[in-house]
Amino acid sequence: MKDDSLKQDEADAMLPEYDFSNGVRGRYAERYAAGSNVVVLAPDVAQAFHDAESVNNALRALIAAARQSVVPQTQ
């Protein structure tokens, strides 16, 4: 159970040992954005997968099946 005796401001306060005085805002933001692709799954879909690897494996299988079923068009 939550301790209701703490006020929200006290719970969100920065601790004195945190020192961001030399920090650079957004230093890795571009690299992070380029290297990540977050997709939110619907709850019913998420129940079928336990981790990112299982999602990726299922999507790779779907891609392979789709490529095999595509008939090249000739003109």
For each residue, the residues with C-beta under 8 A, 3 or more apart:
1:
2:
3: 6
4:
5:
6: 3 10 11
7: 10 11
8: 11 12
9: 12 13
10: 6 7 13
11: 6 7 8
12: 8 9
13: 9 10
14: 18
15: 18
16:
17:
18: 14 15
19: 22
20: 23
21:
22: 19
23: 20 27
24: 27
25:
26: 29 30
27: 23 24
28: 31 32
29: 26 32 33
30: 26 33 34
31: 28 34 35
32: 28 29 35 36
33: 29 30 36
34: 30 31
35: 31 32
36: 32 33
37:
38:
39:
40:
41: 45 46 49 55
42: 45 46
43: 46 47
44: 47 48
45: 41 42 48 49
46: 41 42 43 49
47: 43 44
48: 44 45
49: 41 45 46 54 55 58
50: 54
51: 54 55
52: 55 56
53: 56 57
54: 49 50 51 57 58
55: 41 49 51 52 58 59
56: 52 53 59 60
57: 53 54 60 61
58: 49 54 55 61 62
59: 55 56 62 63
60: 56 57 63 64
61: 57 58 64 65
62: 58 59 65 66
63: 59 60 66 67
64: 60 61 67 68
65: 61 62 68 69
66: 62 63 69 70
67: 63 64 70
68: 64 65
69: 65 66
70: 66 67
71:
72:
73:
74:
75:
